[in-house]
Each structure stands twice: as structure tokens, then as C-alpha cells.
Amino acid sequence: MNPKRTGPLADVRIIDLTQALAGPYCTMLLGDLGADIIKVEPPHGDMARTLGPPFPDRQGCDYSPYFASINRNKRSIVLDLKSDAGRATLFKLIERADAVVENARSGVMDALGIGYETLSARNPRLVYAAVRGFGDPRTGRSPYSDWPAFDIVAQCMGGLVGMTGPAGGEGYRCGPGVGDIYPGTLAALGVVSAIHAARVSGKGQFLDVAMYDAVLALCEVIVYTYSLTGKTIAPAGNSSRIIVPFDIFPTADGAIAIAAPTDNQWAALCRAMGRTELIADDRTRSNPRRVANGEFVRNLIREWTAARPTAEIVSALGGKVPVGPVNTAREIFADPHPRARGMLVEVQPPGDNPPLTIAGPAIKLTGTPAAVHSRAPRLGEHGAEILAELGIAPEKS
């Protein structure tokens, strides 16, 4: 870890009212980029603290590895926002903040008296960002505005599940929480953009990202395809509809991805397989011809890969043809790439717990590097510190 906030957002302060995954992922990205993230939690804490397996020393650490991963680089204060005192402290925080981020259901913050209009009146430069299942009426009223949503709902309704999985199937949910993580990522971009605009104009604004919208944007291919042809894109396994080969093939000890859409890449693959006659074969001499004879191409590659270990294939194709093994976490930890790129970061949880490795920042900057500079906080760990910054004496217990 780098103990200093070195990222380009080191002069930015974000008030984080989020819970679970989508919102905390957004503020995690901003914290990785250097922003001061003040995580405001209810007395019972973010629900994510109890999700997933706990650390061995539960008394020493009041959160799970799940919480630890997406809440690094944040300071925690407990405020009961249903109380006048809690709201009063939040208002003081807002006065010194660049942005506030929340991911409650539509109308919840307004009912508490801390919605956009109320907070903006106290700080006209404030950027207010919301991540909701179906968006906020301020930016377009959906018939589902009041519905709750989770990752799996967004993946299904946004089109991702409907185009993923084995051919002929009903679709698969993607393994990672794409329905939360991608909306959170877009929200982070929106926050940075709106803060930039506020610093130019002196006026903040409301922005939101609907989980449904974000997944639909991710699946843009289904939109233009249906618009042009009237056809829907159904699950097709690991194969591409427009590039051959572009697939995952079995090996003698696992599986591997191979893609060779260009003539040069196809020729290199043919030479590695010892099948140079296929370079000019009418069935395979161009990508359109390979698409027309897709099963023939996939079968001949499958026959070659299945007889060889993964490492041998990577050695033969690496640097010449796009190729990559199907890695599990075990292989990722053994691969030199993630460590060379700072993608496996070790943090020390509180209490008598072993170190935890989490995924590091993927955005790499040379002058103002993103970094993991602090572990996730215990509930309310920085309350006294934050209150002191506001000139508020902590309540005596």
C-alpha cells in the first residue's frame, strides 16, 4: 500500500452515503484516484460488512473481505440520518464537499430530508450522484422507478443474460456483479465530469446512473442489431458471430482463448498448427470464409489444442496470435502480470487477522498514481477525527 493519497483527485472530497456494491464501487474508484471519501454509515453499518465469510478474528474486525475490497481508502463516521442531530452533521459535511453519492431507492433520501434540492441549497457547487436500479425521476421517470434491484435483475433486464451462455440456452448471469460494478464505474466518471463542470461554472448538478441503463449500454450490440435487422442476439456460447476463430478451446489440461481475425494472425496460427495449406484454402483464406465455415475451423483448432497442454500452446502463439489461458484465481496469483501491474495489493485487516490480498486499481497514471492507501475502516472508526475537522466535539459516552 501507498500511505499517501497520490491520485489526481487528492483535492476532492466525497460524502459517501452508499451501501452494498454499486455505490461503494463508485466511491472506491474515486478513493483510489486520491479523493477523500467520508463514508457515512447508519448505526448498524453498511449491509456489506456482514456479507460473505468473516475474518477469523471477528471481534477485531467488524467487516468481511467483501467489504474490505470495495471500501478501502475511506473514512467511516456513524450518523443516524433519521435524527435531527445526524442530519445537522451531514449538512456540515456537505458544506465542505465536492460531491455526495448515494444508491438508495428513489425517494428515500427525499423522505429523510436530505435529497438533492435540500443539499444543493446548502452548497450550490455540490454534485449529487445517485445509482439506482431504474434511475431517478429527475432524469427520466421509469415505470419501475420505485422498484428495488440487484445485480442479477439489471443483468437480466439490460440484455446481458439474454446474450450470454451456451447456444440454445436461456442465458447465464455473468460471474462478477457486472450489474452493480459497471453502473458504479459509470457513476464515478459522471461524478468527476460534474465536479469539473462545477469548478468551471460554480454550479453543481444532479446526476444518476440506472443499473438497467448501464447494462443496456454495455450490451450496445443488441440494440443496433435489432434496429437494423429485427433479429435478437441469442446466447452463442464462447464463439463470435462475426469473427472466426474467436473462441475458447479445450486443452490437455484446461482451456484457452484463441482469436485470429486478421490474415496475418490466421497465417501465424496455421503455421503453429503445422497446417500451412489452410492459409490459402478457400474455406479459410479470409475471415468471411472462416465465418461461413465456422464449425470446420473450430473443429480443426479444437483437435490441435486438445492434444496439447495449455503452456505449450501459449508458448507457440504468444506474441503472434491473441491467446490467453482460462485462469482461475490460483493461476492469476501465479501469473507475473498482475504483480508487475500492481493488481494484487496486500492490506492488513484490523485485529488478529492475516493479511488480505485485494484487486488493485486498474487505472494507471504516471504523474499522480492511483493507489490503495488505507484499509477499509471499522464502523465509525474516524468519527471523532471527522467531527474535529468540522469543529464539533464528539458526544461523551
TORKOL-4160 file (C-alpha; in steps of 0.2 Angstrom, whole numbers, padded with zeros to 4 digits, m for minus):
397
<pt num="1" X="0000" Y="0000" Z="0000"/>
<pt num="2" X="0005" Y="0018" Z="m0003"/>
<pt num="3" X="0000" Y="0028" Z="0013"/>
<pt num="4" X="m0002" Y="0044" Z="0004"/>
<pt num="5" X="m0016" Y="0050" Z="m0007"/>
<pt num="6" X="m0007" Y="0052" Z="m0023"/>
<pt num="7" X="m0020" Y="0052" Z="m0036"/>
<pt num="8" X="m0026" Y="0066" Z="m0047"/>
<pt num="9" X="m0042" Y="0069" Z="m0036"/>
<pt num="10" X="m0032" Y="0072" Z="m0020"/>
<pt num="11" X="m0041" Y="0089" Z="m0019"/>
<pt num="12" X="m0058" Y="0082" Z="m0020"/>
<pt num="13" X="m0070" Y="0077" Z="m0005"/>
<pt num="14" X="m0084" Y="0065" Z="m0007"/>
<pt num="15" X="m0098" Y="0061" Z="0005"/>
<pt num="16" X="m0102" Y="0043" Z="0003"/>
<pt num="17" X="m0119" Y="0038" Z="0008"/>
<pt num="18" X="m0119" Y="0021" Z="m0001"/>
<pt num="19" X="m0121" Y="0003" Z="0004"/>
<pt num="20" X="m0119" Y="m0014" Z="m0004"/>
<pt num="21" X="m0109" Y="m0015" Z="m0021"/>
<pt num="22" X="m0114" Y="m0002" Z="m0034"/>
<pt num="23" X="m0112" Y="0014" Z="m0024"/>
<pt num="24" X="m0097" Y="0008" Z="m0014"/>
<pt num="25" X="m0088" Y="0003" Z="m0030"/>
<pt num="26" X="m0091" Y="0020" Z="m0037"/>
<pt num="27" X="m0083" Y="0029" Z="m0022"/>
<pt num="28" X="m0069" Y="0016" Z="m0021"/>
<pt num="29" X="m0064" Y="0021" Z="m0038"/>
<pt num="30" X="m0064" Y="0039" Z="m0033"/>
<pt num="31" X="m0054" Y="0035" Z="m0017"/>
<pt num="32" X="m0041" Y="0025" Z="m0027"/>
<pt num="33" X="m0039" Y="0041" Z="m0038"/>
<pt num="34" X="m0035" Y="0051" Z="m0022"/>
<pt num="35" X="m0052" Y="0058" Z="m0016"/>
<pt num="36" X="m0055" Y="0060" Z="0002"/>
<pt num="37" X="m0070" Y="0048" Z="0004"/>
<pt num="38" X="m0080" Y="0050" Z="0020"/>
<pt num="39" X="m0091" Y="0035" Z="0022"/>
<pt num="40" X="m0107" Y="0040" Z="0032"/>
<pt num="41" X="m0115" Y="0024" Z="0039"/>
<pt num="42" X="m0130" Y="0021" Z="0049"/>
<pt num="43" X="m0129" Y="0014" Z="0067"/>
<pt num="44" X="m0129" Y="m0004" Z="0061"/>
<pt num="45" X="m0117" Y="m0001" Z="0047"/>
<pt num="46" X="m0116" Y="m0004" Z="0028"/>
<pt num="47" X="m0125" Y="m0021" Z="0025"/>
<pt num="48" X="m0110" Y="m0027" Z="0015"/>
<pt num="49" X="m0100" Y="m0028" Z="0032"/>
<pt num="50" X="m0109" Y="m0044" Z="0035"/>
<pt num="51" X="m0109" Y="m0052" Z="0018"/>
<pt num="52" X="m0098" Y="m0066" Z="0014"/>
<pt num="53" X="m0086" Y="m0076" Z="0025"/>
<pt num="54" X="m0079" Y="m0067" Z="0040"/>
<pt num="55" X="m0061" Y="m0065" Z="0045"/>
<pt num="56" X="m0055" Y="m0077" Z="0059"/>
<pt num="57" X="m0054" Y="m0063" Z="0072"/>
<pt num="58" X="m0072" Y="m0057" Z="0071"/>
<pt num="59" X="m0070" Y="m0046" Z="0087"/>
<pt num="60" X="m0055" Y="m0037" Z="0080"/>
<pt num="61" X="m0063" Y="m0034" Z="0063"/>
<pt num="62" X="m0081" Y="m0030" Z="0060"/>
<pt num="63" X="m0082" Y="m0032" Z="0042"/>
<pt num="64" X="m0080" Y="m0046" Z="0029"/>
<pt num="65" X="m0067" Y="m0047" Z="0014"/>
<pt num="66" X="m0081" Y="m0042" Z="0003"/>
<pt num="67" X="m0082" Y="m0025" Z="0012"/>
<pt num="68" X="m0063" Y="m0024" Z="0013"/>
<pt num="69" X="m0061" Y="m0025" Z="m0006"/>
<pt num="70" X="m0073" Y="m0011" Z="m0011"/>
<pt num="71" X="m0072" Y="0001" Z="0005"/>
<pt num="72" X="m0053" Y="0004" Z="0005"/>
<pt num="73" X="m0047" Y="0022" Z="0005"/>
<pt num="74" X="m0062" Y="0028" Z="0015"/>
<pt num="75" X="m0065" Y="0035" Z="0032"/>
<pt num="76" X="m0080" Y="0030" Z="0042"/>
<pt num="77" X="m0092" Y="0040" Z="0053"/>
<pt num="78" X="m0109" Y="0034" Z="0060"/>
<pt num="79" X="m0123" Y="0046" Z="0058"/>
<pt num="80" X="m0142" Y="0042" Z="0061"/>
<pt num="81" X="m0149" Y="0052" Z="0047"/>
<pt num="82" X="m0167" Y="0049" Z="0054"/>
<pt num="83" X="m0162" Y="0061" Z="0068"/>
<pt num="84" X="m0160" Y="0080" Z="0068"/>
<pt num="85" X="m0143" Y="0078" Z="0075"/>
<pt num="86" X="m0137" Y="0066" Z="0062"/>
<pt num="87" X="m0144" Y="0077" Z="0048"/>
<pt num="88" X="m0136" Y="0093" Z="0055"/>
<pt num="89" X="m0119" Y="0084" Z="0055"/>
<pt num="90" X="m0122" Y="0079" Z="0037"/>
<pt num="91" X="m0126" Y="0096" Z="0032"/>
<pt num="92" X="m0110" Y="0102" Z="0039"/>
<pt num="93" X="m0101" Y="0089" Z="0029"/>
<pt num="94" X="m0110" Y="0094" Z="0013"/>
<pt num="95" X="m0104" Y="0112" Z="0015"/>
<pt num="96" X="m0086" Y="0107" Z="0013"/>
<pt num="97" X="m0089" Y="0093" Z="0000"/>
<pt num="98" X="m0087" Y="0092" Z="m0019"/>
<pt num="99" X="m0100" Y="0078" Z="m0021"/>
<pt num="100" X="m0111" Y="0066" Z="m0012"/>
<pt num="101" X="m0115" Y="0049" Z="m0019"/>
<pt num="102" X="m0130" Y="0038" Z="m0013"/>
<pt num="103" X="m0138" Y="0022" Z="m0020"/>
<pt num="104" X="m0154" Y="0021" Z="m0010"/>
<pt num="105" X="m0171" Y="0018" Z="m0019"/>
<pt num="106" X="m0179" Y="0033" Z="m0027"/>
<pt num="107" X="m0187" Y="0045" Z="m0014"/>
<pt num="108" X="m0178" Y="0038" Z="0001"/>
<pt num="109" X="m0166" Y="0052" Z="0003"/>
<pt num="110" X="m0180" Y="0065" Z="0000"/>
<pt num="111" X="m0191" Y="0057" Z="0013"/>
<pt num="112" X="m0176" Y="0059" Z="0025"/>
<pt num="113" X="m0175" Y="0077" Z="0021"/>
<pt num="114" X="m0158" Y="0076" Z="0013"/>
<pt num="115" X="m0162" Y="0075" Z="m0006"/>
<pt num="116" X="m0154" Y="0084" Z="m0019"/>
<pt num="117" X="m0163" Y="0100" Z="m0018"/>
<pt num="118" X="m0161" Y="0102" Z="0001"/>
<pt num="119" X="m0142" Y="0098" Z="0000"/>
<pt num="120" X="m0139" Y="0109" Z="m0016"/>
<pt num="121" X="m0147" Y="0124" Z="m0007"/>
<pt num="122" X="m0134" Y="0122" Z="0007"/>
<pt num="123" X="m0119" Y="0120" Z="m0006"/>
<pt num="124" X="m0124" Y="0126" Z="m0024"/>
<pt num="125" X="m0107" Y="0119" Z="m0030"/>
<pt num="126" X="m0112" Y="0101" Z="m0024"/>
<pt num="127" X="m0113" Y="0087" Z="m0036"/>
<pt num="128" X="m0126" Y="0074" Z="m0031"/>
<pt num="129" X="m0124" Y="0057" Z="m0039"/>
<pt num="130" X="m0136" Y="0043" Z="m0037"/>
<pt num="131" X="m0135" Y="0025" Z="m0043"/>
<pt num="132" X="m0152" Y="0016" Z="m0043"/>
<pt num="133" X="m0160" Y="0001" Z="m0051"/>
<pt num="134" X="m0171" Y="0011" Z="m0064"/>
<pt num="135" X="m0164" Y="0029" Z="m0062"/>
<pt num="136" X="m0172" Y="0044" Z="m0054"/>
<pt num="137" X="m0187" Y="0053" Z="m0059"/>
<pt num="138" X="m0177" Y="0069" Z="m0061"/>
<pt num="139" X="m0168" Y="0062" Z="m0076"/>
<pt num="140" X="m0182" Y="0052" Z="m0083"/>
<pt num="141" X="m0197" Y="0043" Z="m0075"/>
<pt num="142" X="m0197" Y="0025" Z="m0077"/>
<pt num="143" X="m0212" Y="0014" Z="m0074"/>
<pt num="144" X="m0200" Y="0004" Z="m0062"/>
<pt num="145" X="m0193" Y="0019" Z="m0053"/>
<pt num="146" X="m0199" Y="0013" Z="m0036"/>
<pt num="147" X="m0193" Y="m0005" Z="m0039"/>
<pt num="148" X="m0178" Y="m0012" Z="m0029"/>
<pt num="149" X="m0165" Y="m0020" Z="m0039"/>
<pt num="150" X="m0149" Y="m0030" Z="m0038"/>
<pt num="151" X="m0136" Y="m0036" Z="m0050"/>
<pt num="152" X="m0145" Y="m0051" Z="m0057"/>
<pt num="153" X="m0160" Y="m0040" Z="m0061"/>
<pt num="154" X="m0150" Y="m0027" Z="m0070"/>
<pt num="155" X="m0141" Y="m0041" Z="m0080"/>
<pt num="156" X="m0157" Y="m0049" Z="m0085"/>
<pt num="157" X="m0167" Y="m0033" Z="m0089"/>
<pt num="158" X="m0152" Y="m0024" Z="m0098"/>
<pt num="159" X="m0150" Y="m0039" Z="m0110"/>
<pt num="160" X="m0133" Y="m0046" Z="m0104"/>
<pt num="161" X="m0141" Y="m0063" Z="m0098"/>
<pt num="162" X="m0151" Y="m0065" Z="m0114"/>
<pt num="163" X="m0135" Y="m0065" Z="m0125"/>
<pt num="164" X="m0124" Y="m0075" Z="m0113"/>
<pt num="165" X="m0122" Y="m0094" Z="m0111"/>
<pt num="166" X="m0122" Y="m0110" Z="m0121"/>
<pt num="167" X="m0131" Y="m0109" Z="m0138"/>
<pt num="168" X="m0149" Y="m0114" Z="m0137"/>
<pt num="169" X="m0150" Y="m0109" Z="m0118"/>
<pt num="170" X="m0160" Y="m0096" Z="m0109"/>
<pt num="171" X="m0145" Y="m0086" Z="m0104"/>
<pt num="172" X="m0132" Y="m0086" Z="m0090"/>
<pt num="173" X="m0129" Y="m0072" Z="m0077"/>
<pt num="174" X="m0111" Y="m0066" Z="m0078"/>
<pt num="175" X="m0100" Y="m0072" Z="m0064"/>
<pt num="176" X="m0094" Y="m0055" Z="m0057"/>
<pt num="177" X="m0108" Y="m0042" Z="m0052"/>
<pt num="178" X="m0107" Y="m0033" Z="m0068"/>
<pt num="179" X="m0125" Y="m0026" Z="m0065"/>
<pt num="180" X="m0118" Y="m0017" Z="m0050"/>
<pt num="181" X="m0100" Y="m0014" Z="m0055"/>
<pt num="182" X="m0102" Y="m0006" Z="m0072"/>
<pt num="183" X="m0116" Y="0006" Z="m0066"/>
<pt num="184" X="m0104" Y="0011" Z="m0052"/>
<pt num="185" X="m0090" Y="0014" Z="m0064"/>
<pt num="186" X="m0100" Y="0025" Z="m0075"/>
<pt num="187" X="m0106" Y="0035" Z="m0060"/>
<pt num="188" X="m0088" Y="0038" Z="m0055"/>
<pt num="189" X="m0085" Y="0045" Z="m0072"/>
<pt num="190" X="m0100" Y="0056" Z="m0070"/>
<pt num="191" X="m0095" Y="0062" Z="m0054"/>
<pt num="192" X="m0078" Y="0068" Z="m0060"/>
<pt num="193" X="m0086" Y="0076" Z="m0075"/>
<pt num="194" X="m0099" Y="0085" Z="m0065"/>
<pt num="195" X="m0086" Y="0091" Z="m0052"/>
<pt num="196" X="m0075" Y="0098" Z="m0067"/>
<pt num="197" X="m0091" Y="0107" Z="m0074"/>
<pt num="198" X="m0095" Y="0114" Z="m0056"/>
<pt num="199" X="m0077" Y="0121" Z="m0054"/>
<pt num="200" X="m0079" Y="0130" Z="m0071"/>
<pt num="201" X="m0097" Y="0136" Z="m0068"/>
<pt num="202" X="m0098" Y="0137" Z="m0049"/>
<pt num="203" X="m0114" Y="0127" Z="m0050"/>
<pt num="204" X="m0116" Y="0109" Z="m0046"/>
<pt num="205" X="m0129" Y="0097" Z="m0053"/>
<pt num="206" X="m0139" Y="0081" Z="m0050"/>
<pt num="207" X="m0134" Y="0065" Z="m0060"/>
<pt num="208" X="m0139" Y="0047" Z="m0059"/>
<pt num="209" X="m0135" Y="0030" Z="m0067"/>
<pt num="210" X="m0148" Y="0017" Z="m0068"/>
<pt num="211" X="m0142" Y="m0001" Z="m0067"/>
<pt num="212" X="m0153" Y="m0006" Z="m0081"/>
<pt num="213" X="m0147" Y="0008" Z="m0092"/>
<pt num="214" X="m0129" Y="0004" Z="m0088"/>
<pt num="215" X="m0130" Y="m0014" Z="m0093"/>
<pt num="216" X="m0140" Y="m0009" Z="m0109"/>
<pt num="217" X="m0126" Y="0002" Z="m0114"/>
<pt num="218" X="m0114" Y="m0012" Z="m0111"/>
<pt num="219" X="m0124" Y="m0023" Z="m0122"/>
<pt num="220" X="m0125" Y="m0010" Z="m0136"/>
<pt num="221" X="m0123" Y="m0023" Z="m0150"/>
<pt num="222" X="m0140" Y="m0030" Z="m0146"/>
<pt num="223" X="m0148" Y="m0013" Z="m0149"/>
<pt num="224" X="m0141" Y="m0009" Z="m0166"/>
<pt num="225" X="m0143" Y="m0027" Z="m0172"/>
<pt num="226" X="m0161" Y="m0027" Z="m0168"/>
<pt num="227" X="m0164" Y="m0010" Z="m0175"/>
<pt num="228" X="m0156" Y="m0014" Z="m0192"/>
<pt num="229" X="m0162" Y="m0032" Z="m0194"/>
<pt num="230" X="m0176" Y="m0035" Z="m0182"/>
<pt num="231" X="m0166" Y="m0050" Z="m0175"/>
<pt num="232" X="m0162" Y="m0053" Z="m0157"/>
<pt num="233" X="m0145" Y="m0059" Z="m0152"/>
<pt num="234" X="m0146" Y="m0076" Z="m0143"/>
<pt num="235" X="m0133" Y="m0085" Z="m0132"/>
<pt num="236" X="m0120" Y="m0092" Z="m0143"/>
<pt num="237" X="m0108" Y="m0100" Z="m0131"/>
<pt num="238" X="m0090" Y="m0093" Z="m0132"/>
<pt num="239" X="m0090" Y="m0091" Z="m0151"/>
<pt num="240" X="m0091" Y="m0074" Z="m0160"/>
<pt num="241" X="m0104" Y="m0072" Z="m0174"/>
<pt num="242" X="m0093" Y="m0061" Z="m0184"/>
<pt num="243" X="m0075" Y="m0067" Z="m0181"/>
<pt num="244" X="m0068" Y="m0084" Z="m0183"/>
<pt num="245" X="m0058" Y="m0091" Z="m0174"/>
<pt num="246" X="m0063" Y="m0081" Z="m0159"/>
<pt num="247" X="m0067" Y="m0094" Z="m0146"/>
<pt num="248" X="m0062" Y="m0104" Z="m0130"/>
<pt num="249" X="m0054" Y="m0121" Z="m0134"/>
<pt num="250" X="m0051" Y="m0136" Z="m0123"/>
<pt num="251" X="m0033" Y="m0141" Z="m0120"/>
<pt num="252" X="m0025" Y="m0156" Z="m0112"/>
<pt num="253" X="m0025" Y="m0148" Z="m0095"/>
<pt num="254" X="m0038" Y="m0134" Z="m0096"/>
<pt num="255" X="m0044" Y="m0122" Z="m0109"/>
<pt num="256" X="m0038" Y="m0107" Z="m0119"/>
<pt num="257" X="m0044" Y="m0092" Z="m0129"/>
<pt num="258" X="m0038" Y="m0090" Z="m0147"/>
<pt num="259" X="m0043" Y="m0076" Z="m0158"/>
<pt num="260" X="m0036" Y="m0074" Z="m0176"/>
<pt num="261" X="m0047" Y="m0062" Z="m0186"/>
<pt num="262" X="m0034" Y="m0054" Z="m0197"/>
<pt num="263" X="m0025" Y="m0063" Z="m0212"/>
<pt num="264" X="m0008" Y="m0062" Z="m0203"/>
<pt num="265" X="m0014" Y="m0069" Z="m0187"/>
<pt num="266" X="m0023" Y="m0083" Z="m0196"/>
<pt num="267" X="m0007" Y="m0087" Z="m0206"/>
<pt num="268" X="0003" Y="m0087" Z="m0189"/>
<pt num="269" X="m0010" Y="m0099" Z="m0181"/>
<pt num="270" X="m0009" Y="m0111" Z="m0196"/>
<pt num="271" X="0010" Y="m0111" Z="m0196"/>
<pt num="272" X="0010" Y="m0115" Z="m0177"/>
<pt num="273" X="m0003" Y="m0129" Z="m0180"/>
<pt num="274" X="0008" Y="m0136" Z="m0194"/>
<pt num="275" X="m0007" Y="m0133" Z="m0206"/>
<pt num="276" X="0000" Y="m0120" Z="m0219"/>
<pt num="277" X="m0011" Y="m0127" Z="m0233"/>
<pt num="278" X="m0026" Y="m0118" Z="m0223"/>
<pt num="279" X="m0018" Y="m0101" Z="m0226"/>
<pt num="280" X="m0024" Y="m0101" Z="m0244"/>
<pt num="281" X="m0038" Y="m0114" Z="m0243"/>
<pt num="282" X="m0054" Y="m0107" Z="m0250"/>
<pt num="283" X="m0064" Y="m0112" Z="m0234"/>
<pt num="284" X="m0052" Y="m0102" Z="m0223"/>
<pt num="285" X="m0042" Y="m0090" Z="m0233"/>
<pt num="286" X="m0052" Y="m0074" Z="m0226"/>
<pt num="287" X="m0062" Y="m0070" Z="m0211"/>
<pt num="288" X="m0079" Y="m0070" Z="m0221"/>
<pt num="289" X="m0074" Y="m0088" Z="m0227"/>
<pt num="290" X="m0070" Y="m0094" Z="m0210"/>
<pt num="291" X="m0086" Y="m0087" Z="m0203"/>
<pt num="292" X="m0096" Y="m0097" Z="m0217"/>
<pt num="293" X="m0086" Y="m0112" Z="m0212"/>
<pt num="294" X="m0086" Y="m0109" Z="m0193"/>
<pt num="295" X="m0088" Y="m0127" Z="m0187"/>
<pt num="296" X="m0075" Y="m0133" Z="m0198"/>
<pt num="297" X="m0062" Y="m0120" Z="m0192"/>
<pt num="298" X="m0067" Y="m0123" Z="m0174"/>
<pt num="299" X="m0065" Y="m0142" Z="m0175"/>
<pt num="300" X="m0048" Y="m0142" Z="m0183"/>
<pt num="301" X="m0042" Y="m0129" Z="m0170"/>
<pt num="302" X="m0050" Y="m0139" Z="m0156"/>
<pt num="303" X="m0042" Y="m0155" Z="m0162"/>
<pt num="304" X="m0025" Y="m0147" Z="m0161"/>
<pt num="305" X="m0027" Y="m0139" Z="m0144"/>
<pt num="306" X="m0035" Y="m0154" Z="m0135"/>
<pt num="307" X="m0019" Y="m0164" Z="m0138"/>
<pt num="308" X="m0008" Y="m0151" Z="m0130"/>
<pt num="309" X="m0005" Y="m0143" Z="m0113"/>
<pt num="310" X="m0010" Y="m0125" Z="m0111"/>
<pt num="311" X="0008" Y="m0119" Z="m0108"/>
<pt num="312" X="0014" Y="m0127" Z="m0124"/>
<pt num="313" X="0000" Y="m0118" Z="m0134"/>
<pt num="314" X="0004" Y="m0101" Z="m0126"/>
<pt num="315" X="0022" Y="m0103" Z="m0130"/>
<pt num="316" X="0018" Y="m0107" Z="m0148"/>
<pt num="317" X="0006" Y="m0092" Z="m0151"/>
<pt num="318" X="0011" Y="m0079" Z="m0138"/>
<pt num="319" X="0015" Y="m0063" Z="m0146"/>
<pt num="320" X="0009" Y="m0069" Z="m0163"/>
<pt num="321" X="m0009" Y="m0073" Z="m0161"/>
<pt num="322" X="m0021" Y="m0066" Z="m0147"/>
<pt num="323" X="m0020" Y="m0080" Z="m0135"/>
<pt num="324" X="m0024" Y="m0082" Z="m0116"/>
<pt num="325" X="m0027" Y="m0097" Z="m0104"/>
<pt num="326" X="m0043" Y="m0098" Z="m0094"/>
<pt num="327" X="m0036" Y="m0093" Z="m0077"/>
<pt num="328" X="m0044" Y="m0096" Z="m0060"/>
<pt num="329" X="m0038" Y="m0086" Z="m0045"/>
<pt num="330" X="m0024" Y="m0099" Z="m0042"/>
<pt num="331" X="m0017" Y="m0095" Z="m0060"/>
<pt num="332" X="m0019" Y="m0077" Z="m0058"/>
<pt num="333" X="m0009" Y="m0076" Z="m0042"/>
<pt num="334" X="0005" Y="m0086" Z="m0050"/>
<pt num="335" X="0005" Y="m0076" Z="m0066"/>
<pt num="336" X="0019" Y="m0062" Z="m0066"/>
<pt num="337" X="0007" Y="m0049" Z="m0075"/>
<pt num="338" X="m0004" Y="m0045" Z="m0060"/>
<pt num="339" X="0010" Y="m0042" Z="m0048"/>
<pt num="340" X="0020" Y="m0032" Z="m0061"/>
<pt num="341" X="0005" Y="m0021" Z="m0064"/>
<pt num="342" X="0001" Y="m0018" Z="m0046"/>
<pt num="343" X="m0016" Y="m0028" Z="m0047"/>
<pt num="344" X="m0013" Y="m0039" Z="m0032"/>
<pt num="345" X="m0012" Y="m0027" Z="m0016"/>
<pt num="346" X="m0010" Y="m0034" Z="0001"/>
<pt num="347" X="m0019" Y="m0025" Z="0016"/>
<pt num="348" X="m0019" Y="m0028" Z="0034"/>
<pt num="349" X="m0036" Y="m0030" Z="0042"/>
<pt num="350" X="m0038" Y="m0024" Z="0060"/>
<pt num="351" X="m0037" Y="m0037" Z="0074"/>
<pt num="352" X="m0028" Y="m0053" Z="0074"/>
<pt num="353" X="m0031" Y="m0057" Z="0056"/>
<pt num="354" X="m0020" Y="m0062" Z="0042"/>
<pt num="355" X="m0016" Y="m0050" Z="0028"/>
<pt num="356" X="m0029" Y="m0050" Z="0014"/>
<pt num="357" X="m0025" Y="m0048" Z="m0005"/>
<pt num="358" X="m0037" Y="m0037" Z="m0015"/>
<pt num="359" X="m0038" Y="m0032" Z="m0033"/>
<pt num="360" X="m0028" Y="m0015" Z="m0035"/>
<pt num="361" X="m0033" Y="0000" Z="m0046"/>
<pt num="362" X="m0033" Y="m0004" Z="m0064"/>
<pt num="363" X="m0031" Y="0015" Z="m0069"/>
<pt num="364" X="m0013" Y="0018" Z="m0071"/>
<pt num="365" X="m0006" Y="0036" Z="m0070"/>
<pt num="366" X="0012" Y="0041" Z="m0071"/>
<pt num="367" X="0012" Y="0058" Z="m0063"/>
<pt num="368" X="m0002" Y="0056" Z="m0050"/>
<pt num="369" X="m0004" Y="0037" Z="m0047"/>
<pt num="370" X="m0019" Y="0029" Z="m0041"/>
<pt num="371" X="m0016" Y="0018" Z="m0025"/>
<pt num="372" X="m0023" Y="0008" Z="m0011"/>
<pt num="373" X="m0018" Y="0019" Z="0004"/>
<pt num="374" X="m0028" Y="0013" Z="0018"/>
<pt num="375" X="m0038" Y="m0002" Z="0023"/>
<pt num="376" X="m0057" Y="m0002" Z="0024"/>
<pt num="377" X="m0062" Y="0006" Z="0041"/>
<pt num="378" X="m0071" Y="m0001" Z="0056"/>
<pt num="379" X="m0088" Y="0006" Z="0059"/>
<pt num="380" X="m0086" Y="0024" Z="0064"/>
<pt num="381" X="m0068" Y="0022" Z="0066"/>
<pt num="382" X="m0064" Y="0040" Z="0060"/>
<pt num="383" X="m0080" Y="0048" Z="0068"/>
<pt num="384" X="m0070" Y="0059" Z="0081"/>
<pt num="385" X="m0057" Y="0064" Z="0068"/>
<pt num="386" X="m0071" Y="0070" Z="0055"/>
<pt num="387" X="m0081" Y="0079" Z="0069"/>
<pt num="388" X="m0065" Y="0088" Z="0074"/>
<pt num="389" X="m0062" Y="0094" Z="0056"/>
<pt num="390" X="m0080" Y="0101" Z="0057"/>
<pt num="391" X="m0077" Y="0109" Z="0074"/>
<pt num="392" X="m0089" Y="0098" Z="0083"/>
<pt num="393" X="m0085" Y="0090" Z="0099"/>
<pt num="394" X="m0089" Y="0071" Z="0100"/>
<pt num="395" X="m0103" Y="0066" Z="0111"/>
<pt num="396" X="m0097" Y="0059" Z="0128"/>
<pt num="397" X="m0102" Y="0041" Z="0131"/>
